[in-house]
Amino acid sequence: MQNIKNVIFDLGGVILNLDFKKTFSAFEALSSKDFTPIFNKVYQYEFVSLYETGKISSEEFRKNLLEVLEIDAEDQVLDAAWNAMLLDFPLKNIQFLQEVGKRKRIFVLSNTNEIHKTAAEKILEKEHSGVTWDKLFEKSYFSHIMQDRKPNVSIFKQVIDENGLLASETLFIDDSIQHVEGAQKAGLHALHLKDGMSITELGI
């Protein structure tokens, strides 16, 4: 870790606690369809990937959900179910980022979407008044804005190139192994944050 000058953090499952089962349960309460294969940590339907890369709008995403689940529901009901997986930003994670940010250049790189990003920002503001992405990170990267997604090598290259980073001096941390492998292909050091692990234990 002594040679690491830059750290790129994933968001969900690393900084923001997630519980996918809450979203599965919320949608299964609305529909008889199994939501698990539609969106999970490893695989997701194409329209979800398109939404995560900004190729379709929130309105189109909701329309796809209604069609796949074969239901009729208001936007706010769909959004609430979709956001149910977003839990909290533990204080220890926020304090850790603030401390690491004093010693290293830190960034966030997240596969996310407009609905989740908006909800996550509200959770962050509610739990930690005055804390924003801009105050925590030198720069924040979100897949739906970049129109690219992990584990594509191109998305890691963009972060590296835009900020003049050396891959050999940069550590990427993610809870999804396929994203860790993508970062490694881009030449970064990468760490898989397994279930039960916390970024506060990493000694960076």
Backbone as a printed PyTorch tensor [residue, N CA C, xyz], in Angstrom:
tensor([[[  0.8150,  -1.2180,   0.0000],
         [  0.0000,   0.0000,   0.0000],
         [  0.8550,   1.2780,   0.0000]],

        [[  2.1460,   1.1460,   0.3090],
         [  2.9940,   2.3290,   0.4250],
         [  3.1320,   3.0630,  -0.9070]],

        [[  3.0610,   2.3190,  -2.0190],
         [  3.2200,   2.9340,  -3.3350],
         [  1.9040,   3.4400,  -3.9220]],

        [[  0.8000,   3.2120,  -3.1990],
         [ -0.5060,   3.6400,  -3.6830],
         [ -0.7300,   5.1180,  -3.3630]],

        [[ -0.8930,   5.9100,  -4.4200],
         [ -1.1270,   7.3420,  -4.2390],
         [ -2.5720,   7.7330,  -4.5350]],

        [[ -3.2960,   6.8400,  -5.2350],
         [ -4.6610,   7.1380,  -5.6450],
         [ -5.5480,   5.9280,  -5.3500]],

        [[ -6.7680,   6.1960,  -4.8970],
         [ -7.7120,   5.1080,  -4.6170],
         [ -9.0400,   5.4290,  -5.2770]],

        [[ -9.5480,   4.4580,  -6.0450],
         [-10.8590,   4.5820,  -6.6840],
         [-11.8010,   3.6170,  -5.9670]],

        [[-12.8470,   4.1510,  -5.3850],
         [-13.8060,   3.3460,  -4.6290],
         [-15.0740,   3.0970,  -5.4430]],

        [[-15.5890,   1.8800,  -5.3540],
         [-16.9580,   1.6120,  -5.7750],
         [-17.8730,   2.2690,  -4.7390]],

        [[-19.1460,   2.4120,  -5.0710],
         [-20.0900,   3.0430,  -4.1450],
         [-20.9260,   2.0020,  -3.3950]],

        [[-21.8750,   1.3710,  -4.0860],
         [-22.7530,   0.4130,  -3.4380],
         [-22.0280,  -0.8490,  -3.0130]],

        [[-22.2030,  -1.2310,  -1.7310],
         [-21.5490,  -2.4230,  -1.2210],
         [-20.1560,  -2.1600,  -0.6910]],

        [[-19.6680,  -0.9400,  -0.8990],
         [-18.3430,  -0.5470,  -0.4230],
         [-18.4620,   0.6390,   0.5330]],

        [[-19.1390,   1.6810,   0.0940],
         [-19.3490,   2.8700,   0.9230],
         [-20.7970,   2.9340,   1.4090]],

        [[-21.7030,   2.6330,   0.5090],
         [-23.1380,   2.6110,   0.7990],
         [-23.5720,   1.1650,   1.0230]],

        [[-24.1810,   0.8780,   2.1580],
         [-24.6710,  -0.4730,   2.4220],
         [-25.8590,  -0.7970,   1.5240]],

        [[-25.8700,  -2.0200,   1.0080],
         [-26.9320,  -2.4800,   0.1220],
         [-27.5570,  -3.7520,   0.6650]],

        [[-28.8240,  -3.9640,   0.2880],
         [-29.4950,  -5.2390,   0.5530],
         [-30.4030,  -5.5180,  -0.6390]],

        [[-29.8810,  -6.2760,  -1.6070],
         [-30.6270,  -6.5670,  -2.8260],
         [-31.9490,  -7.2530,  -2.5180]],

        [[-31.9850,  -8.0340,  -1.4630],
         [-33.1970,  -8.7800,  -1.1270],
         [-34.3780,  -7.8540,  -0.8560]],

        [[-34.1060,  -6.6630,  -0.3490],
         [-35.1960,  -5.7220,  -0.0680],
         [-35.8840,  -5.2760,  -1.3570]],

        [[-35.0900,  -5.0740,  -2.4120],
         [-35.6830,  -4.7170,  -3.7010],
         [-36.3870,  -5.9180,  -4.3100]],

        [[-35.7860,  -7.1070,  -4.2080],
         [-36.4430,  -8.3130,  -4.7150],
         [-37.8090,  -8.4800,  -4.0470]],

        [[-37.8380,  -8.3380,  -2.7230],
         [-39.0850,  -8.5100,  -1.9690],
         [-40.1080,  -7.4550,  -2.3410]],

        [[-39.6400,  -6.2190,  -2.5230],
         [-40.5510,  -5.1240,  -2.8570],
         [-41.2240,  -5.3590,  -4.2040]],

        [[-40.4540,  -5.8220,  -5.1990],
         [-41.0390,  -6.0760,  -6.5080],
         [-41.8950,  -7.3420,  -6.5160]],

        [[-41.4970,  -8.3210,  -5.7420],
         [-42.2810,  -9.5460,  -5.6900],
         [-43.6050,  -9.3390,  -4.9780]],

        [[-43.6900,  -8.2540,  -4.1710],
         [-44.9640,  -7.8930,  -3.5530],
         [-45.8900,  -7.2350,  -4.5750]],

        [[-45.2970,  -6.7380,  -5.6630],
         [-46.0840,  -6.0780,  -6.7090],
         [-46.4150,  -7.0180,  -7.8610]],

        [[-45.6090,  -8.0760,  -8.0200],
         [-45.7380,  -8.9440,  -9.1850],
         [-45.4700, -10.3980,  -8.8210]],

        [[-46.0550, -11.3000,  -9.5740],
         [-45.8130, -12.7290,  -9.3660],
         [-44.5010, -13.1690, -10.0170]],

        [[-43.8920, -12.2920, -10.7840],
         [-42.6420, -12.5990, -11.4790],
         [-41.4580, -12.5700, -10.5070]],

        [[-40.5000, -13.4600, -10.7250],
         [-39.2770, -13.4910,  -9.9300],
         [-38.3640, -12.3680, -10.4030]],

        [[-38.0280, -11.4520,  -9.4860],
         [-37.2110, -10.3010,  -9.8630],
         [-35.7170, -10.6230,  -9.8660]],

        [[-35.3160, -11.6900,  -9.1900],
         [-33.8970, -12.0050,  -9.0040],
         [-33.0830, -11.9950, -10.3000]],

        [[-33.5500, -12.6410, -11.3900],
         [-32.7290, -12.6450, -12.6080],
         [-32.7130, -11.3160, -13.3550]],

        [[-33.6230, -10.4250, -13.0220],
         [-33.6950,  -9.1390, -13.7250],
         [-32.5120,  -8.2510, -13.3490]],

        [[-32.1570,  -8.2860, -12.0680],
         [-31.0600,  -7.4390, -11.5910],
         [-30.4190,  -8.0860, -10.3800]],

        [[-29.1180,  -8.3810, -10.4810],
         [-28.3860,  -8.8940,  -9.3300],
         [-26.9210,  -8.5110,  -9.4570]],

        [[-26.1200,  -8.9730,  -8.5380],
         [-24.7210,  -8.5440,  -8.4580],
         [-23.8790,  -8.9920,  -9.6400]],

        [[-24.3100, -10.0720, -10.3000],
         [-23.5050, -10.6510, -11.3760],
         [-24.1250, -10.4320, -12.7540]],

        [[-25.4530, -10.4930, -12.8340],
         [-26.1330, -10.4760, -14.1250],
         [-27.3600,  -9.5640, -14.0520]],

        [[-27.7140,  -8.9680, -15.1890],
         [-28.9300,  -8.1660, -15.2420],
         [-29.4760,  -8.1170, -16.6540]],

        [[-30.7790,  -7.8490, -16.7580],
         [-31.4120,  -7.7430, -18.0680],
         [-30.7860,  -6.6020, -18.8660]],

        [[-30.8720,  -6.6950, -20.1710],
         [-30.2450,  -5.6950, -21.0340],
         [-30.7730,  -4.2860, -20.7680]],

        [[-32.0690,  -4.1490, -20.5020],
         [-32.6030,  -2.7940, -20.3070],
         [-32.0440,  -2.1490, -19.0410]],

        [[-31.6510,  -2.9700, -18.0550],
         [-31.0290,  -2.4230, -16.8480],
         [-29.6230,  -1.9170, -17.1870]],

        [[-28.8910,  -2.6800, -17.9890],
         [-27.5560,  -2.2440, -18.4290],
         [-27.6530,  -0.9760, -19.2710]],

        [[-28.6640,  -0.9090, -20.1190],
         [-28.8640,   0.2890, -20.9370],
         [-29.1570,   1.4960, -20.0540]],

        [[-29.9130,   1.2680, -18.9880],
         [-30.2300,   2.3570, -18.0670],
         [-28.9870,   2.7840, -17.2990]],

        [[-28.1830,   1.8270, -16.8870],
         [-26.9470,   2.1330, -16.1560],
         [-25.9350,   2.8740, -17.0120]],

        [[-26.0560,   2.7650, -18.3220],
         [-25.1120,   3.4610, -19.2020],
         [-25.7670,   4.6660, -19.8840]],

        [[-26.9060,   5.0880, -19.3700],
         [-27.5420,   6.2980, -19.8620],
         [-28.0850,   6.1970, -21.2680]],

        [[-28.3020,   4.9790, -21.7480],
         [-28.7930,   4.7880, -23.1120],
         [-30.3190,   4.8690, -23.1940]],

        [[-30.9950,   4.6890, -22.0460],
         [-32.4410,   4.8890, -21.9940],
         [-32.7550,   5.7800, -20.7930]],

        [[-33.8810,   6.4440, -20.8310],
         [-34.2890,   7.3740, -19.7770],
         [-34.9340,   6.6310, -18.6110]],

        [[-35.1510,   7.3620, -17.5200],
         [-35.8580,   6.7820, -16.3720],
         [-37.2630,   6.3590, -16.7750]],

        [[-37.8930,   7.1390, -17.6420],
         [-39.2460,   6.8150, -18.1020],
         [-39.2470,   5.4970, -18.8800]],

        [[-38.2460,   5.3210, -19.7370],
         [-38.1460,   4.0750, -20.5120],
         [-37.8130,   2.8940, -19.6060]],

        [[-36.9850,   3.1340, -18.6040],
         [-36.6460,   2.0820, -17.6480],
         [-37.8980,   1.6090, -16.9150]],

        [[-38.6820,   2.5570, -16.4190],
         [-39.9130,   2.1910, -15.7120],
         [-40.8660,   1.4300, -16.6260]],

        [[-40.9680,   1.8500, -17.8790],
         [-41.8400,   1.1680, -18.8370],
         [-41.4030,  -0.2820, -19.0260]],

        [[-40.0930,  -0.4870, -19.1310],
         [-39.5650,  -1.8480, -19.2570],
         [-39.8780,  -2.6880, -18.0230]],

        [[-39.7440,  -2.0880, -16.8440],
         [-40.0600,  -2.8060, -15.6120],
         [-41.5140,  -3.2610, -15.6070]],

        [[-42.4060,  -2.3590, -15.9720],
         [-43.8320,  -2.6890, -15.9850],
         [-44.1200,  -3.8430, -16.9370]],

        [[-43.4710,  -3.8200, -18.0920],
         [-43.6930,  -4.8650, -19.0950],
         [-43.1480,  -6.2170, -18.6280]],

        [[-41.9310,  -6.2110, -18.0840],
         [-41.3090,  -7.4650, -17.6510],
         [-42.0540,  -8.0600, -16.4520]],

        [[-42.4720,  -7.2020, -15.5390],
         [-43.1590,  -7.6720, -14.3370],
         [-44.6560,  -7.8860, -14.5600]],

        [[-45.1370,  -7.4100, -15.7150],
         [-46.5530,  -7.5520, -16.0860],
         [-47.4660,  -6.9600, -15.0160]],

        [[-47.1660,  -5.6970, -14.6730],
         [-47.9530,  -4.9970, -13.6650],
         [-48.2710,  -3.5840, -14.1480]],

        [[-49.1160,  -2.9070, -13.3920],
         [-49.4160,  -1.4910, -13.6120],
         [-49.1830,  -0.7940, -12.2750]],

        [[-48.2320,   0.1440, -12.2370],
         [-47.9090,   0.8170, -10.9790],
         [-47.4530,   2.2390, -11.2540]],

        [[-47.6790,   3.1120, -10.2790],
         [-47.2580,   4.5090, -10.3860],
         [-45.7320,   4.6070, -10.2950]],

        [[-45.2020,   5.7010, -10.8550],
         [-43.7500,   5.9050, -10.8510],
         [-43.1590,   5.8390,  -9.4510]],

        [[-43.8200,   6.4950,  -8.4960],
         [-43.2570,   6.5400,  -7.1490],
         [-43.2320,   5.1660,  -6.4810]],

        [[-44.1800,   4.3000,  -6.8600],
         [-44.2010,   2.9350,  -6.3210],
         [-43.0330,   2.1360,  -6.8880]],

        [[-42.8100,   2.2590,  -8.1930],
         [-41.6760,   1.5810,  -8.8310],
         [-40.3570,   2.0780,  -8.2580]],

        [[-40.2280,   3.3910,  -8.1160],
         [-38.9820,   3.9730,  -7.6120],
         [-38.7060,   3.5160,  -6.1850]],

        [[-39.7540,   3.4510,  -5.3660],
         [-39.5790,   3.0300,  -3.9750],
         [-39.0830,   1.5810,  -3.9110]],

        [[-39.6370,   0.7340,  -4.7550],
         [-39.2080,  -0.6680,  -4.7900],
         [-37.7750,  -0.7700,  -5.3110]],

        [[-37.4590,  -0.0150,  -6.3490],
         [-36.1200,  -0.0160,  -6.9520],
         [-35.0790,   0.5030,  -5.9620]],

        [[-35.4600,   1.4710,  -5.1390],
         [-34.5280,   2.0750,  -4.1810],
         [-34.4650,   1.3410,  -2.8480]],

        [[-35.2960,   0.3310,  -2.6650],
         [-35.3560,  -0.3590,  -1.3700],
         [-34.0140,  -0.9730,  -0.9820]],

        [[-33.2020,  -1.3160,  -1.9690],
         [-31.8880,  -1.9300,  -1.7040],
         [-30.8910,  -0.9590,  -1.0950]],

        [[-31.1190,   0.3370,  -1.2230],
         [-30.1870,   1.3490,  -0.7270],
         [-30.4190,   1.5690,   0.7580]],

        [[-29.4390,   1.2410,   1.5850],
         [-29.6330,   1.3050,   3.0300],
         [-29.0700,   2.5740,   3.6580]],

        [[-27.7730,   2.5970,   3.9500],
         [-27.2060,   3.7110,   4.6970],
         [-25.7310,   3.8860,   4.3880]],

        [[-25.2310,   5.0740,   4.7620],
         [-23.8040,   5.3790,   4.6870],
         [-23.2630,   5.3710,   6.1240]],

        [[-22.6350,   4.2730,   6.5510],
         [-22.1220,   4.2360,   7.9230],
         [-21.1540,   5.3880,   8.2070]],

        [[-21.2700,   5.9580,   9.3830],
         [-20.4090,   7.0770,   9.7590],
         [-18.9360,   6.6970,   9.6520]],

        [[-18.5950,   5.4590,  10.0160],
         [-17.1870,   5.0420,   9.9660],
         [-16.6470,   5.0770,   8.5340]],

        [[-17.5100,   4.8090,   7.5510],
         [-17.0730,   4.8690,   6.1490],
         [-16.8030,   6.3080,   5.7280]],

        [[-17.6820,   7.2010,   6.1240],
         [-17.5150,   8.6230,   5.7760],
         [-16.2550,   9.1810,   6.4250]],

        [[-16.0590,   8.8870,   7.6790],
         [-14.8660,   9.3760,   8.3850],
         [-13.5900,   8.7870,   7.7820]],

        [[-13.6600,   7.5300,   7.3690],
         [-12.5130,   6.8780,   6.7420],
         [-12.1520,   7.5760,   5.4400]],

        [[-13.1490,   7.8790,   4.6090],
         [-12.9000,   8.5630,   3.3420],
         [-12.3070,   9.9470,   3.5830]],

        [[-12.8200,  10.6500,   4.5710],
         [-12.3060,  11.9800,   4.8830],
         [-10.8440,  11.9180,   5.3270]],

        [[-10.4890,  10.8710,   6.0530],
         [ -9.1150,  10.7130,   6.5300],
         [ -8.1790,  10.3110,   5.3910]],

        [[ -8.6070,   9.3480,   4.5700],
         [ -7.7810,   8.8980,   3.4490],
         [ -7.5970,  10.0290,   2.4390]],

        [[ -8.6430,  10.8370,   2.2670],
         [ -8.5840,  11.9490,   1.3180],
         [ -7.5470,  13.0050,   1.6690]],

        [[ -7.0930,  13.0010,   2.8890],
         [ -6.0490,  13.9520,   3.2960],
         [ -4.6640,  13.4800,   2.8500]],

        [[ -4.5500,  12.1710,   2.5720],
         [ -3.2440,  11.5850,   2.2480],
         [ -3.1160,  11.1150,   0.8020]],

        [[ -4.2520,  10.8280,   0.1780],
         [ -4.2400,  10.2850,  -1.1780],
         [ -5.3180,  10.9590,  -2.0170]],

        [[ -5.1770,  10.8330,  -3.3260],
         [ -6.2230,  11.3110,  -4.2240],
         [ -7.2860,  10.2170,  -4.2920]],

        [[ -8.5270,  10.5510,  -3.9800],
         [ -9.5640,   9.5200,  -3.9640],
         [-10.7220,   9.8960,  -4.8910]],

        [[-11.3030,   8.8470,  -5.4810],
         [-12.3730,   8.9820,  -6.4660],
         [-13.4340,   7.9240,  -6.1920]],

        [[-14.6190,   8.1360,  -6.7400],
         [-15.6550,   7.1110,  -6.6950],
         [-16.0420,   6.7790,  -8.1280]],

        [[-16.2050,   5.4850,  -8.4080],
         [-16.6060,   5.0120,  -9.7250],
         [-17.7080,   3.9900,  -9.5260]],

        [[-18.9130,   4.3410,  -9.9440],
         [-20.0710,   3.5030,  -9.6450],
         [-20.8950,   3.1730, -10.8790]],

        [[-21.2560,   1.8980, -11.0150],
         [-22.2970,   1.5180, -11.9650],
         [-23.6210,   1.8570, -11.3050]],

        [[-24.2690,   2.8870, -11.7860],
         [-25.5190,   3.3000, -11.1570],
         [-26.4340,   3.9130, -12.2020]],

        [[-27.4920,   4.5400, -11.7710],
         [-28.5030,   5.0900, -12.6670],
         [-29.1190,   6.3150, -12.0260]],

        [[-29.8880,   7.0350, -12.7960],
         [-30.4360,   8.3090, -12.3280],
         [-31.2760,   8.1590, -11.0670]],

        [[-32.1470,   7.1660, -11.0140],
         [-33.0240,   6.9940,  -9.8510],
         [-32.2130,   6.6540,  -8.6080]],

        [[-31.2800,   5.7230,  -8.7300],
         [-30.4580,   5.3500,  -7.5760],
         [-29.5420,   6.4810,  -7.1350]],

        [[-28.9470,   7.1880,  -8.0800],
         [-28.0400,   8.2870,  -7.7200],
         [-28.7860,   9.3620,  -6.9330]],

        [[-29.9690,   9.7160,  -7.3960],
         [-30.7640,  10.7340,  -6.7040],
         [-31.1210,  10.2800,  -5.2950]],

        [[-31.5260,   9.0200,  -5.1610],
         [-31.9020,   8.4920,  -3.8540],
         [-30.6970,   8.4170,  -2.9250]],

        [[-29.5500,   7.9900,  -3.4500],
         [-28.3400,   7.8810,  -2.6350],
         [-27.8990,   9.2520,  -2.1200]],

        [[-28.0280,  10.2660,  -2.9490],
         [-27.6640,  11.6280,  -2.5360],
         [-28.5540,  12.1010,  -1.3990]],

        [[-29.8360,  11.7450,  -1.4540],
         [-30.7660,  12.1360,  -0.3800],
         [-30.4330,  11.4210,   0.9240]],

        [[-30.0630,  10.1410,   0.8170],
         [-29.6720,   9.3870,   2.0110],
         [-28.4140,   9.9990,   2.6310]],

        [[-27.4340,  10.3120,   1.7920],
         [-26.1790,  10.8930,   2.2720],
         [-26.4320,  12.2180,   2.9760]],

        [[-27.2530,  13.0720,   2.3890],
         [-27.5500,  14.3800,   2.9760],
         [-28.3230,  14.2340,   4.2940]],

        [[-29.2560,  13.2920,   4.3220],
         [-30.0610,  13.0840,   5.5310],
         [-29.2140,  12.5790,   6.6860]],

        [[-28.3090,  11.6470,   6.3980],
         [-27.5080,  11.0250,   7.4520],
         [-26.2780,  11.8280,   7.8360]],

        [[-25.7420,  12.5850,   6.8750],
         [-24.4920,  13.3200,   7.1100],
         [-24.6320,  14.7140,   6.5040]],

        [[-25.3270,  15.5770,   7.1960],
         [-25.6340,  16.9210,   6.6970],
         [-24.3700,  17.6550,   6.2500]],

        [[-24.4270,  18.1840,   5.0270],
         [-23.3090,  18.9490,   4.4980],
         [-22.2900,  18.1180,   3.7460]],

        [[-22.3800,  16.7870,   3.8320],
         [-21.4490,  15.9140,   3.1210],
         [-21.9790,  15.6580,   1.7150]],

        [[-21.1320,  15.8680,   0.7170],
         [-21.5090,  15.6500,  -0.6820],
         [-20.4110,  14.8530,  -1.3790]],

        [[-20.7130,  14.3690,  -2.5830],
         [-19.6800,  13.6730,  -3.3630],
         [-18.4630,  14.5680,  -3.5300]],

        [[-18.6940,  15.8480,  -3.8500],
         [-17.5910,  16.7750,  -4.1150],
         [-16.7120,  17.0050,  -2.8930]],

        [[-17.2950,  16.8970,  -1.7040],
         [-16.5010,  17.0850,  -0.4920],
         [-15.7560,  15.8160,  -0.0960]],

        [[-16.2840,  14.6670,  -0.4960],
         [-15.6430,  13.4030,  -0.1570],
         [-14.5470,  13.0210,  -1.1480]],

        [[-14.8140,  13.2880,  -2.4450],
         [-13.9370,  12.8040,  -3.5060],
         [-13.4110,  13.9400,  -4.3730]],

        [[-12.2330,  13.7230,  -4.9320],
         [-11.6920,  14.6890,  -5.8880],
         [-12.6060,  14.7730,  -7.1030]],

        [[-13.1070,  13.6230,  -7.5310],
         [-14.0570,  13.5910,  -8.6350],
         [-14.8910,  12.3250,  -8.5310]],

        [[-16.1590,  12.4250,  -8.9410],
         [-17.0830,  11.3000,  -8.8840],
         [-17.4660,  10.8790, -10.2910]],

        [[-17.4870,   9.5730, -10.5080],
         [-17.8300,   9.0230, -11.8210],
         [-19.0000,   8.0510, -11.6950]],

        [[-20.0340,   8.2970, -12.5150],
         [-21.2250,   7.4590, -12.4990],
         [-21.4990,   6.9450, -13.9050]],

        [[-21.7430,   5.6500, -14.0110],
         [-21.8330,   4.9980, -15.3160],
         [-22.8760,   5.6160, -16.2350]],

        [[-24.0240,   5.9990, -15.6810],
         [-25.0840,   6.5220, -16.5550],
         [-24.7370,   7.8860, -17.1380]],

        [[-23.8330,   8.5950, -16.4790],
         [-23.3700,   9.8810, -16.9980],
         [-22.2240,   9.6630, -17.9880]],

        [[-21.3630,   8.6970, -17.6880],
         [-20.2220,   8.3850, -18.5530],
         [-20.6350,   7.5970, -19.7950]],

        [[-21.8180,   6.9860, -19.7480],
         [-22.3190,   6.1130, -20.8200],
         [-21.3640,   4.9490, -21.0710]],

        [[-20.8370,   4.4230, -19.9780],
         [-19.9550,   3.2710, -19.9900],
         [-20.1260,   2.6130, -18.6360]],

        [[-19.6450,   1.3810, -18.4930],
         [-19.8250,   0.7180, -17.2140],
         [-18.6890,  -0.2560, -16.9280]],

        [[-18.4880,  -0.5120, -15.6390],
         [-17.5880,  -1.5720, -15.2220],
         [-18.2120,  -2.9070, -15.6280]],

        [[-17.4430,  -3.9060, -16.0080],
         [-15.9900,  -4.0210, -15.9010],
         [-15.2240,  -3.6090, -17.1640]],

        [[-15.8290,  -2.8210, -18.0500],
         [-15.1470,  -2.4300, -19.2830],
         [-13.8300,  -1.7150, -18.9630]],

        [[-12.7640,  -2.1170, -19.6140],
         [-11.4610,  -1.4830, -19.4170],
         [-11.5370,   0.0030, -19.7360]],

        [[-12.3610,   0.3570, -20.7090],
         [-12.4710,   1.7510, -21.1530],
         [-12.8870,   2.7130, -20.0490]],

        [[-13.7320,   2.2540, -19.1270],
         [-14.2040,   3.1700, -18.0790],
         [-13.0820,   3.4550, -17.0760]],

        [[-12.2510,   2.4620, -16.8090],
         [-11.1030,   2.6680, -15.9160],
         [-10.0660,   3.5680, -16.5870]],

        [[ -9.8630,   3.3590, -17.8750],
         [ -8.9130,   4.1830, -18.6330],
         [ -9.3360,   5.6490, -18.6200]],

        [[-10.6400,   5.8870, -18.7050],
         [-11.1240,   7.2710, -18.7140],
         [-10.7930,   7.9720, -17.3980]],

        [[-11.0350,   7.2840, -16.2810],
         [-10.7270,   7.8740, -14.9760],
         [ -9.2240,   8.1530, -14.8490]],

        [[ -8.4250,   7.1780, -15.2630],
         [ -6.9680,   7.3220, -15.2020],
         [ -6.4940,   8.4900, -16.0610]],

        [[ -6.9570,   8.5170, -17.3080],
         [ -6.4780,   9.5320, -18.2520],
         [ -6.9320,  10.9360, -17.8830]],

        [[ -8.1920,  11.0890, -17.4790],
         [ -8.7200,  12.4220, -17.1680],
         [ -8.0170,  13.0660, -15.9790]],

        [[ -7.4850,  12.2310, -15.0880],
         [ -6.9000,  12.7710, -13.8620],
         [ -5.3790,  12.6390, -13.8050]],

        [[ -4.7870,  12.1960, -14.9170],
         [ -3.3370,  12.0860, -14.9820],
         [ -2.7610,  11.1160, -13.9700]],

        [[ -3.4780,  10.0140, -13.7340],
         [ -3.0340,   9.0310, -12.7480],
         [ -2.1430,   7.9750, -13.3970]],

        [[ -1.2740,   7.3830, -12.6130],
         [ -0.5150,   6.2270, -13.0470],
         [ -1.2350,   4.9880, -12.5340]],

        [[ -1.5530,   4.0650, -13.4330],
         [ -2.2630,   2.8580, -13.0310],
         [ -1.4950,   2.0960, -11.9530]],

        [[ -0.1730,   2.1020, -12.0490],
         [  0.6720,   1.3790, -11.1000],
         [  0.6290,   1.9680,  -9.6950]],

        [[  0.1230,   3.1970,  -9.5750],
         [  0.0230,   3.8650,  -8.2720],
         [ -1.4210,   3.9700,  -7.8010]],

        [[ -2.3240,   3.2680,  -8.5000],
         [ -3.7590,   3.4220,  -8.2400],
         [ -4.3890,   2.1070,  -7.8090]],

        [[ -5.1690,   2.1710,  -6.7380],
         [ -5.8910,   1.0140,  -6.2150],
         [ -7.3850,   1.1820,  -6.4540]],

        [[ -8.0180,   0.1320,  -6.9510],
         [ -9.4650,   0.1240,  -7.1530],
         [-10.0800,  -0.8830,  -6.1820]],

        [[-11.1690,  -0.4920,  -5.5210],
         [-11.8350,  -1.3460,  -4.5390],
         [-13.2900,  -1.5260,  -4.9260]],

        [[-13.7330,  -2.7920,  -5.0310],
         [-15.1040,  -3.0890,  -5.4540],
         [-15.5560,  -4.3960,  -4.8000]],

        [[-16.8680,  -4.5380,  -4.6230],
         [-17.3900,  -5.7680,  -4.0280],
         [-17.7910,  -6.8020,  -5.0750]],

        [[-17.6530,  -6.4790,  -6.3580],
         [-17.9760,  -7.4180,  -7.4390],
         [-16.6910,  -7.8810,  -8.1050]],

        [[-16.4490,  -9.1770,  -8.1120],
         [-15.1860,  -9.7120,  -8.6100],
         [-14.9610,  -9.3990, -10.0850]],

        [[-16.0420,  -9.3650, -10.8930],
         [-15.8580,  -9.0900, -12.3190],
         [-15.3650,  -7.6610, -12.5440]],

        [[-15.7200,  -6.7490, -11.6550],
         [-15.2520,  -5.3670, -11.7670],
         [-13.7860,  -5.2620, -11.3430]],

        [[-13.4120,  -6.0360, -10.3380],
         [-12.0200,  -6.0980,  -9.8990],
         [-11.1530,  -6.6220, -11.0440]],

        [[-11.6240,  -7.6520, -11.7110],
         [-10.8770,  -8.2210, -12.8310],
         [-10.7620,  -7.2310, -13.9870]],

        [[-11.8080,  -6.4300, -14.2210],
         [-11.7530,  -5.4070, -15.2580],
         [-10.7040,  -4.3530, -14.9430]],

        [[-10.6260,  -3.9640, -13.6790],
         [ -9.6240,  -2.9780, -13.2580],
         [ -8.2170,  -3.5270, -13.4360]],

        [[ -8.0340,  -4.7890, -13.1230],
         [ -6.7240,  -5.4180, -13.2870],
         [ -6.3100,  -5.4560, -14.7530]],

        [[ -7.2660,  -5.6930, -15.6320],
         [ -6.9750,  -5.6890, -17.0640],
         [ -6.5600,  -4.2980, -17.5340]],

        [[ -7.0430,  -3.2770, -16.8220],
         [ -6.6820,  -1.8920, -17.1490],
         [ -5.3510,  -1.4980, -16.5210]],

        [[ -4.7200,  -2.4190, -15.7910],
         [ -3.4100,  -2.1650, -15.2000],
         [ -3.4220,  -1.6390, -13.7820]],

        [[ -4.6030,  -1.5370, -13.1830],
         [ -4.7030,  -1.0290, -11.8160],
         [ -4.4690,  -2.1480, -10.8060]],

        [[ -4.0430,  -1.7720,  -9.6100],
         [ -4.1170,  -2.6820,  -8.4840],
         [ -5.5970,  -2.7450,  -8.1230]],

        [[ -6.0780,  -3.9050,  -7.7220],
         [ -7.5070,  -4.0160,  -7.4210],
         [ -7.7380,  -4.9530,  -6.2560]],

        [[ -8.7080,  -4.6100,  -5.4370],
         [ -9.0160,  -5.3820,  -4.2450],
         [-10.4940,  -5.7270,  -4.2340]],

        [[-10.7810,  -6.9960,  -4.0280],
         [-12.1660,  -7.4620,  -3.9410],
         [-12.6250,  -7.3810,  -2.4940]],

        [[-13.5700,  -6.4930,  -2.2220],
         [-14.1200,  -6.3530,  -0.8770],
         [-15.2130,  -7.4000,  -0.7100]],

        [[-14.8720,  -8.4890,  -0.0640],
         [-15.7960,  -9.6090,   0.0890],
         [-16.8310,  -9.3270,   1.1680]],

        [[-17.9060, -10.1060,   1.1630],
         [-18.9600,  -9.9570,   2.1640],
         [-18.3590, -10.0140,   3.5660]],

        [[-18.7750,  -9.0570,   4.3900],
         [-18.2880,  -9.0190,   5.7640],
         [-17.0690,  -8.1410,   5.9580]],

        [[-16.4160,  -7.7500,   4.8450],
         [-15.2510,  -6.8740,   4.9410],
         [-15.6800,  -5.4070,   4.9400]],

        [[-14.8570,  -4.5660,   5.5160],
         [-15.1220,  -3.1250,   5.5470],
         [-13.8970,  -2.3730,   5.0400]],

        [[-14.1260,  -1.2840,   4.3170],
         [-13.0070,  -0.4820,   3.8280],
         [-12.1720,   0.0620,   4.9730]],

        [[-12.7890,   0.2070,   6.1440],
         [-12.0630,   0.7720,   7.2850],
         [-10.9910,  -0.1790,   7.8120]],

        [[-11.0070,  -1.4360,   7.3530],
         [-10.0440,  -2.4380,   7.8130],
         [ -8.8500,  -2.5840,   6.8720]],

        [[ -8.8340,  -1.8280,   5.7790],
         [ -7.8640,  -2.0950,   4.7070],
         [ -6.4850,  -1.4850,   4.9350]],

        [[ -6.3490,  -0.5400,   5.7960],
         [ -5.0330,   0.0330,   6.0840],
         [ -4.4400,   0.8000,   4.9340]],

        [[ -5.2670,   1.5630,   4.2450],
         [ -4.7520,   2.3590,   3.1200],
         [ -4.5960,   3.8260,   3.5290]]])
